[in-house]
Amino acid sequence: MSSWPFGTTADIGLRVFSSSPEGVLKEAVLGMQNILLSATEFDLPWHHSQWNLGKDDWDRMLVKVLEETLYRAEIHNEWVVDISFMLGQQLHCQVAWVDASEVEREVEIKAITRHDLQVRELGAAEQISSPYPEVPDIIGPGWIGDVVFDI
């Protein structure tokens, strides 16, 4: 996985890296889920579903996907364990999930903020650094995403 959580003054942030913008969405979902967990392994049956979300710019689609992930866990008891994306007229999400009521959580995310939100492409040999020591320097080519969660 290519995601690194970092602490801010009162929130938790996440930087993700992937070879594609769809990969950034996936890494962000799985990275966010890992922040919430008290244990990272569980043996539960997987279920599958499809979500269709509106097409927008990558920053807004990142927020939509993360908000939908939280909503599904809280309202429908669907804890995402794998997800893939296809962009057409809408953002199609193929989701594998387990029963969220069986997943022990340590942290609660109240909201996905727009603070320092970004999804952008890094050119070949382009380097981006982070002010947070837990996040490594990342060198392109590839895509990065940053998001901050209100906990």
Contacts in CASP RR format, 6 or more apart in sequence:
PFRMAT RR
TARGET T0000
AUTHOR 0000-0000-0000
METHOD contacts of the structure
MODEL  1
MSSWPFGTTADIGLRVFSSSPEGVLKEAVLGMQNILLSATEFDLPWHHSQ
WNLGKDDWDRMLVKVLEETLYRAEIHNEWVVDISFMLGQQLHCQVAWVDA
SEVEREVEIKAITRHDLQVRELGAAEQISSPYPEVPDIIGPGWIGDVVFD
I
1 27 0 8 1.000
1 30 0 8 1.000
1 31 0 8 1.000
1 34 0 8 1.000
2 16 0 8 1.000
2 17 0 8 1.000
2 18 0 8 1.000
2 27 0 8 1.000
3 14 0 8 1.000
3 15 0 8 1.000
3 16 0 8 1.000
3 17 0 8 1.000
3 27 0 8 1.000
3 28 0 8 1.000
3 30 0 8 1.000
3 31 0 8 1.000
3 34 0 8 1.000
4 14 0 8 1.000
4 15 0 8 1.000
4 16 0 8 1.000
4 130 0 8 1.000
4 134 0 8 1.000
4 135 0 8 1.000
4 136 0 8 1.000
5 12 0 8 1.000
5 13 0 8 1.000
5 14 0 8 1.000
5 31 0 8 1.000
5 34 0 8 1.000
5 35 0 8 1.000
5 134 0 8 1.000
6 12 0 8 1.000
6 13 0 8 1.000
6 14 0 8 1.000
6 15 0 8 1.000
6 130 0 8 1.000
6 132 0 8 1.000
6 134 0 8 1.000
6 135 0 8 1.000
7 13 0 8 1.000
7 132 0 8 1.000
7 134 0 8 1.000
8 148 0 8 1.000
10 150 0 8 1.000
10 151 0 8 1.000
11 113 0 8 1.000
11 115 0 8 1.000
11 148 0 8 1.000
11 149 0 8 1.000
11 150 0 8 1.000
11 151 0 8 1.000
12 35 0 8 1.000
12 107 0 8 1.000
12 109 0 8 1.000
12 148 0 8 1.000
12 149 0 8 1.000
12 151 0 8 1.000
13 146 0 8 1.000
13 147 0 8 1.000
13 148 0 8 1.000
13 149 0 8 1.000
14 28 0 8 1.000
14 31 0 8 1.000
14 32 0 8 1.000
14 35 0 8 1.000
14 146 0 8 1.000
14 147 0 8 1.000
14 148 0 8 1.000
14 149 0 8 1.000
15 130 0 8 1.000
15 135 0 8 1.000
15 138 0 8 1.000
15 144 0 8 1.000
15 145 0 8 1.000
15 146 0 8 1.000
16 23 0 8 1.000
16 24 0 8 1.000
16 27 0 8 1.000
16 28 0 8 1.000
16 31 0 8 1.000
16 144 0 8 1.000
16 145 0 8 1.000
16 146 0 8 1.000
17 24 0 8 1.000
17 27 0 8 1.000
17 138 0 8 1.000
17 142 0 8 1.000
17 143 0 8 1.000
17 144 0 8 1.000
17 145 0 8 1.000
18 24 0 8 1.000
18 26 0 8 1.000
18 27 0 8 1.000
18 142 0 8 1.000
18 143 0 8 1.000
19 141 0 8 1.000
19 142 0 8 1.000
19 143 0 8 1.000
20 142 0 8 1.000
20 143 0 8 1.000
21 58 0 8 1.000
21 119 0 8 1.000
21 121 0 8 1.000
21 143 0 8 1.000
22 84 0 8 1.000
22 85 0 8 1.000
22 86 0 8 1.000
22 87 0 8 1.000
23 85 0 8 1.000
23 143 0 8 1.000
24 58 0 8 1.000
24 62 0 8 1.000
24 119 0 8 1.000
24 143 0 8 1.000
24 144 0 8 1.000
24 145 0 8 1.000
25 61 0 8 1.000
25 62 0 8 1.000
25 65 0 8 1.000
25 83 0 8 1.000
25 85 0 8 1.000
26 83 0 8 1.000
26 84 0 8 1.000
26 85 0 8 1.000
28 62 0 8 1.000
28 65 0 8 1.000
28 66 0 8 1.000
28 145 0 8 1.000
28 147 0 8 1.000
29 65 0 8 1.000
29 66 0 8 1.000
29 69 0 8 1.000
29 80 0 8 1.000
29 83 0 8 1.000
30 80 0 8 1.000
30 82 0 8 1.000
30 83 0 8 1.000
32 66 0 8 1.000
32 69 0 8 1.000
32 70 0 8 1.000
32 109 0 8 1.000
32 147 0 8 1.000
32 149 0 8 1.000
33 69 0 8 1.000
33 79 0 8 1.000
33 80 0 8 1.000
33 81 0 8 1.000
34 40 0 8 1.000
35 107 0 8 1.000
35 109 0 8 1.000
35 149 0 8 1.000
36 105 0 8 1.000
36 106 0 8 1.000
36 107 0 8 1.000
36 108 0 8 1.000
36 109 0 8 1.000
37 103 0 8 1.000
37 104 0 8 1.000
37 105 0 8 1.000
37 106 0 8 1.000
38 104 0 8 1.000
38 105 0 8 1.000
38 106 0 8 1.000
39 104 0 8 1.000
42 98 0 8 1.000
42 102 0 8 1.000
42 103 0 8 1.000
44 98 0 8 1.000
44 99 0 8 1.000
44 102 0 8 1.000
44 103 0 8 1.000
45 98 0 8 1.000
45 99 0 8 1.000
46 81 0 8 1.000
46 96 0 8 1.000
46 97 0 8 1.000
46 98 0 8 1.000
47 78 0 8 1.000
47 96 0 8 1.000
47 97 0 8 1.000
47 98 0 8 1.000
47 99 0 8 1.000
48 94 0 8 1.000
48 95 0 8 1.000
48 96 0 8 1.000
48 97 0 8 1.000
49 78 0 8 1.000
49 95 0 8 1.000
49 97 0 8 1.000
50 92 0 8 1.000
50 93 0 8 1.000
50 94 0 8 1.000
50 95 0 8 1.000
51 68 0 8 1.000
51 72 0 8 1.000
51 92 0 8 1.000
51 93 0 8 1.000
51 95 0 8 1.000
52 90 0 8 1.000
52 91 0 8 1.000
52 92 0 8 1.000
52 93 0 8 1.000
53 61 0 8 1.000
53 64 0 8 1.000
53 65 0 8 1.000
53 68 0 8 1.000
53 90 0 8 1.000
53 91 0 8 1.000
53 93 0 8 1.000
54 61 0 8 1.000
54 64 0 8 1.000
54 90 0 8 1.000
54 91 0 8 1.000
55 61 0 8 1.000
55 87 0 8 1.000
55 88 0 8 1.000
55 89 0 8 1.000
55 90 0 8 1.000
55 91 0 8 1.000
56 64 0 8 1.000
58 119 0 8 1.000
58 120 0 8 1.000
59 117 0 8 1.000
59 118 0 8 1.000
59 119 0 8 1.000
61 91 0 8 1.000
61 119 0 8 1.000
62 117 0 8 1.000
62 119 0 8 1.000
62 145 0 8 1.000
62 147 0 8 1.000
63 112 0 8 1.000
63 114 0 8 1.000
63 117 0 8 1.000
63 147 0 8 1.000
64 91 0 8 1.000
65 83 0 8 1.000
65 85 0 8 1.000
65 91 0 8 1.000
65 93 0 8 1.000
66 112 0 8 1.000
66 147 0 8 1.000
67 112 0 8 1.000
68 93 0 8 1.000
69 80 0 8 1.000
70 109 0 8 1.000
70 112 0 8 1.000
72 78 0 8 1.000
72 80 0 8 1.000
72 95 0 8 1.000
72 97 0 8 1.000
72 100 0 8 1.000
73 79 0 8 1.000
73 80 0 8 1.000
73 100 0 8 1.000
74 100 0 8 1.000
76 100 0 8 1.000
77 99 0 8 1.000
77 100 0 8 1.000
77 101 0 8 1.000
78 95 0 8 1.000
78 97 0 8 1.000
78 98 0 8 1.000
78 99 0 8 1.000
78 100 0 8 1.000
79 97 0 8 1.000
79 98 0 8 1.000
79 99 0 8 1.000
79 100 0 8 1.000
79 102 0 8 1.000
79 103 0 8 1.000
80 95 0 8 1.000
80 96 0 8 1.000
80 97 0 8 1.000
81 96 0 8 1.000
81 97 0 8 1.000
81 98 0 8 1.000
82 95 0 8 1.000
82 96 0 8 1.000
83 93 0 8 1.000
83 94 0 8 1.000
83 95 0 8 1.000
83 96 0 8 1.000
84 93 0 8 1.000
84 94 0 8 1.000
85 91 0 8 1.000
85 92 0 8 1.000
85 93 0 8 1.000
85 94 0 8 1.000
86 92 0 8 1.000
86 94 0 8 1.000
107 151 0 8 1.000
108 151 0 8 1.000
109 149 0 8 1.000
109 150 0 8 1.000
109 151 0 8 1.000
110 149 0 8 1.000
110 150 0 8 1.000
110 151 0 8 1.000
111 149 0 8 1.000
111 150 0 8 1.000
112 147 0 8 1.000
112 149 0 8 1.000
112 150 0 8 1.000
113 147 0 8 1.000
113 148 0 8 1.000
113 149 0 8 1.000
113 150 0 8 1.000
115 148 0 8 1.000
116 146 0 8 1.000
116 147 0 8 1.000
116 148 0 8 1.000
117 146 0 8 1.000
117 147 0 8 1.000
117 148 0 8 1.000
118 144 0 8 1.000
118 145 0 8 1.000
118 146 0 8 1.000
119 143 0 8 1.000
119 144 0 8 1.000
119 145 0 8 1.000
120 143 0 8 1.000
120 144 0 8 1.000
120 145 0 8 1.000
121 141 0 8 1.000
121 142 0 8 1.000
121 143 0 8 1.000
122 128 0 8 1.000
122 138 0 8 1.000
122 139 0 8 1.000
122 140 0 8 1.000
122 141 0 8 1.000
122 142 0 8 1.000
122 143 0 8 1.000
122 144 0 8 1.000
123 140 0 8 1.000
123 141 0 8 1.000
123 142 0 8 1.000
124 140 0 8 1.000
124 141 0 8 1.000
125 139 0 8 1.000
125 140 0 8 1.000
126 139 0 8 1.000
126 140 0 8 1.000
126 141 0 8 1.000
127 137 0 8 1.000
127 138 0 8 1.000
127 139 0 8 1.000
127 140 0 8 1.000
128 137 0 8 1.000
128 138 0 8 1.000
128 144 0 8 1.000
129 137 0 8 1.000
130 136 0 8 1.000
130 137 0 8 1.000
138 144 0 8 1.000
END
